[in-house]
């Protein structure tokens, strides 16, 4: 999908490349989309260095494939490709927090009212103490690689749950409202509005 004049993924990769000049970016894609991506990069002269890896049948498998291409030491940020508006400031805060605490998870308080569906009825749920989770989810590379050596568990909804399953503690930091995940046409319109008139992130 094009966001203004470039694919969403290109915007996302640019955000990380402009934050750290020496960053090693690994892009995990469905195997049948790799050639399409390669052609788009050539046609659009996209020059952000990155390594492309084929994903798996689950998020867990895809992340594991990506981690296999990463260094054995350092900090890794595992990020949704459809979050192209993340700021360099938040990326730095996530990486710095993970360097200090071993992990970092950006979150925001839930501000909308919540209800739990039960058949044809529903009951209200308190939002006090509830947060929504964003990415990048950042970790010490050596530790998160060990965590992904475990067998797949259906309870693994994201990388933080994999990390916690191994007995580790997640460190939370404040996320950004603009770090939205594009999942609907309305999200795309909002992203276009936030990105205009310039597509480059400002520090």
LOMIRO-258629 format. One line per 4 residues: their letters; for each residue y, z, x of C-alpha. Coordinates in steps of 0.25 Angstrom, whole numbers, plus 5000, padded with zeros to 4 digits. Layout:
A) Y,Z,X | ...
This chain:
XXXX) 5000,5000,5000 | 5014,4996,5005 | 5024,5007,5005 | 5037,5000,5006
XXXX) 5034,4989,5017 | 5022,4995,5024 | 5008,5001,5020 | 5008,5016,5017
XXXX) 4999,5018,5029 | 5009,5012,5039 | 5020,5022,5034 | 5010,5033,5036
XXXX) 5006,5030,5050 | 5020,5027,5054 | 5024,5042,5050 | 5014,5047,5060
XXXX) 5017,5037,5071 | 5032,5041,5070 | 5029,5056,5071 | 5021,5055,5083
XXXX) 5022,5043,5093 | 5008,5046,5099 | 5000,5049,5087 | 4986,5043,5085
XXXX) 4985,5038,5071 | 4971,5035,5065 | 4972,5028,5051 | 4959,5029,5043
XXXX) 4957,5018,5033 | 4946,5013,5024 | 4938,5003,5032 | 4940,4992,5023
XXXX) 4955,4993,5024 | 4956,4993,5040 | 4958,4978,5041 | 4969,4978,5030
XXXX) 4976,4989,5038 | 4975,4982,5051 | 4980,4969,5045 | 4992,4976,5038
XXXX) 4996,4983,5052 | 4996,4969,5059 | 5004,4963,5047 | 5014,4974,5047
XXXX) 5015,4976,5062 | 5011,4991,5060 | 5011,4996,5074 | 5008,5011,5072
XXXX) 4996,5014,5081 | 4984,5019,5074 | 4969,5019,5073 | 4962,5014,5061
XXXX) 4949,5021,5056 | 4940,5018,5045 | 4939,5029,5035 | 4927,5035,5027
XXXX) 4922,5037,5013 | 4930,5050,5012 | 4943,5056,5017 | 4934,5065,5026
XXXX) 4927,5054,5032 | 4940,5046,5034 | 4947,5057,5041 | 4935,5060,5050
XXXX) 4935,5045,5054 | 4950,5046,5058 | 4948,5059,5065 | 4937,5052,5074
XXXX) 4948,5043,5079 | 4957,5055,5083 | 4958,5063,5096 | 4950,5075,5097
XXXX) 4962,5084,5099 | 4976,5085,5093 | 4982,5085,5079 | 4978,5075,5068
XXXX) 4985,5073,5055 | 4977,5067,5044 | 4986,5060,5035 | 4985,5052,5021
XXXX) 4989,5038,5024 | 4996,5038,5011 | 5006,5048,5015 | 5016,5039,5022
XXXX) 5029,5048,5020 | 5025,5059,5029 | 5036,5063,5038 | 5035,5064,5053
XXXX) 5040,5079,5051 | 5028,5083,5043 | 5018,5075,5052 | 5024,5083,5064
XXXX) 5023,5097,5056 | 5009,5094,5052 | 5005,5091,5066 | 5012,5102,5072
XXXX) 5006,5112,5062 | 4992,5107,5065 | 4995,5108,5080 | 4998,5123,5078
XXXX) 4988,5127,5067 | 4977,5117,5068 | 4980,5110,5055 | 4992,5107,5046
XXXX) 4992,5103,5031 | 5005,5098,5024 | 5006,5104,5010 | 5016,5105,4999
XXXX) 5017,5115,4988 | 5012,5109,4974 | 5024,5109,4965 | 5018,5103,4952
XXXX) 5011,5110,4942 | 4996,5110,4943 | 4985,5110,4932 | 4970,5109,4933
XXXX) 4962,5100,4924 | 4950,5106,4917 | 4944,5095,4908 | 4954,5092,4898
XXXX) 4962,5104,4900 | 4970,5109,4912 | 4976,5122,4918 | 4988,5125,4926
XXXX) 4986,5128,4941 | 4996,5136,4949 | 5002,5128,4960 | 5006,5141,4968
XXXX) 5001,5140,4982 | 4996,5125,4980 | 5000,5114,4990 | 4997,5099,4991
XXXX) 4992,5094,5004 | 4998,5083,5012 | 4994,5076,5025 | 4994,5075,5037
XXXX) 4983,5086,5038 | 4984,5089,5053 | 4973,5096,5061 | 4969,5099,5075
XXXX) 4960,5087,5078 | 4949,5094,5085 | 4947,5103,5073 | 4949,5093,5062
XXXX) 4938,5084,5069 | 4928,5096,5069 | 4931,5098,5054 | 4928,5084,5051
XXXX) 4914,5085,5058 | 4910,5093,5045 | 4902,5086,5034 | 4911,5081,5023
XXXX) 4913,5090,5011 | 4919,5086,4998 | 4929,5098,4999 | 4936,5090,5010
XXXX) 4948,5085,5003 | 4957,5083,5015 | 4957,5086,5030 | 4962,5101,5027
XXXX) 4949,5104,5019 | 4940,5099,5031 | 4948,5107,5041 | 4947,5120,5032
XXXX) 4932,5118,5029 | 4930,5120,5044 | 4937,5134,5043 | 4951,5129,5048
XXXX) 4964,5134,5041 | 4974,5123,5036 | 4989,5125,5040 | 4998,5121,5029
XXXX) 5012,5115,5032 | 5023,5110,5022 | 5021,5095,5018 | 5031,5085,5013
XXXX) 5034,5080,4999 | 5036,5066,5004 | 5023,5066,5011 | 5017,5060,4998
XXXX) 5003,5054,4997 | 5004,5040,4991 | 4993,5039,4980 | 5001,5033,4968
XXXX) 5011,5022,4966 | 5021,5032,4963 | 5018,5038,4977 | 5021,5025,4983
XXXX) 5034,5024,4976 | 5038,5037,4980 | 5034,5034,4995 | 5043,5021,4994
XXXX) 5055,5029,4989 | 5053,5040,5000 | 5051,5029,5011 | 5063,5020,5007
XXXX) 5072,5015,5013 | 5065,5017,5027 | 5051,5019,5030 | 5052,5026,5043
XXX) 5050,5041,5042 | 5062,5050,5047 | 5061,5062,5055
